[in-house]
């Protein structure tokens, strides 16, 4: 097997959720994600899937032991994605059902940033470099 181009020189986040098919639909509606690959399991569950969010690859699947989705505590992973228009994508994600943790704001390190929690418990930081 040759390493796919979108996997080279990257650490690829792989998240587990309860309801991976619904998560893929949500990420499409909220962030414009496109599905690259899906390996279906029994009972409508997804063993493994890959989506692309603004050029970044995210792996995901339904939670199966020994893995579990995030609980109600502090998340152990935060997903950062650079996007062309943080304000527009934040509004799109909130309309799709994301919880707004911090609205788009200009940050001292040269980016406009927002923070969201998706319905599956994962925290996303969206960034657009400042002009």
C-alpha positions in Angstrom: 0.0 0.0 0.0 1.2 3.5 -0.8 0.5 6.2 1.7 -2.3 8.5 0.3 -1.1 12.0 -0.5 -3.6 13.5 2.1 -2.0 11.4 4.8 1.7 12.2 4.2 3.5 14.4 6.7 0.5 14.7 9.0 -0.7 13.5 12.3 -4.3 12.5 11.5 -6.9 12.9 14.2 -9.2 9.9 14.6 -12.2 10.4 16.7 -14.9 8.0 18.0 -18.5 8.9 18.3 -21.9 7.4 19.1 -23.6 7.7 15.7 -20.8 8.1 13.1 -23.2 8.3 10.2 -25.0 11.3 11.9 -21.6 12.8 12.7 -20.6 12.7 9.0 -23.9 14.3 8.1 -23.4 17.0 10.7 -19.8 17.7 9.7 -21.0 18.1 6.1 -23.7 20.6 7.1 -21.6 22.4 9.7 -18.2 22.6 8.1 -18.7 21.6 4.4 -16.9 18.3 5.0 -16.8 15.7 2.2 -16.7 12.0 2.7 -13.6 10.3 1.3 -14.1 6.7 2.5 -16.4 4.6 4.6 -16.2 1.0 5.9 -19.6 -0.1 7.1 -20.0 -2.6 9.9 -23.0 -4.6 11.2 -26.2 -2.9 12.2 -25.6 0.3 10.3 -22.5 1.1 12.3 -19.4 2.6 10.7 -16.1 0.8 11.4 -14.0 3.5 9.8 -14.6 6.6 7.7 -12.5 9.5 6.5 -13.8 13.0 5.7 -12.1 16.1 4.5 -12.7 19.5 6.1 -11.1 22.4 4.2 -8.3 20.2 3.0 -7.7 18.5 6.3 -8.4 14.8 6.8 -10.3 13.5 9.8 -10.8 9.8 10.6 -13.9 8.7 12.6 -16.0 5.7 13.4 -18.6 4.4 15.9 -17.4 3.9 19.4 -16.4 0.3 20.1 -14.4 -1.1 23.0 -11.8 -0.2 23.9 -12.6 3.2 22.6 -15.3 5.5 23.9 -16.7 8.9 22.8 -16.0 12.0 24.9 -17.9 12.2 28.2 -19.2 15.3 29.9 -15.7 16.2 31.2 -13.0 18.2 29.7 -12.2 17.1 26.1 -8.9 15.3 25.6 -8.6 16.5 21.9 -9.3 19.8 20.3 -9.5 19.9 16.5 -8.0 23.0 14.8 -8.9 23.9 11.2 -7.8 26.9 9.1 -10.7 28.0 6.9 -11.2 30.9 4.4 -14.0 32.7 6.4 -14.2 31.8 10.1 -17.3 34.0 10.6 -19.3 32.4 7.9 -18.3 28.8 8.8 -19.0 29.5 12.5 -22.5 30.7 11.6 -23.0 27.6 9.4 -21.9 25.2 12.1 -24.1 26.9 14.8 -27.1 26.7 12.4 -26.3 23.0 11.9 -26.4 22.4 15.7 -22.9 23.2 17.1 -22.7 24.9 20.4 -20.9 28.2 20.3 -18.2 28.3 23.0 -16.5 31.5 21.8 -17.6 33.7 18.9 -15.2 34.8 16.1 -12.7 37.2 17.5 -9.4 38.7 16.4 -6.5 37.1 18.4 -3.2 38.6 19.2 -1.3 35.9 17.3 -2.7 37.1 13.9 -5.8 34.9 13.4 -9.5 35.4 13.7 -10.8 32.4 15.7 -14.0 30.8 17.1 -14.6 27.8 19.2 -17.4 25.3 19.0 -18.5 22.0 20.5 -20.1 19.6 18.1 -23.2 17.5 19.1 -20.8 14.5 19.7 -18.7 16.3 22.4 -15.7 17.3 20.3 -14.3 20.8 20.5 -13.4 22.6 17.2 -11.3 25.7 16.8 -11.8 27.4 13.5 -9.2 30.0 12.4 -8.7 32.4 9.5 -5.4 34.2 9.3 -5.8 38.0 9.8 -5.2 40.2 6.8 
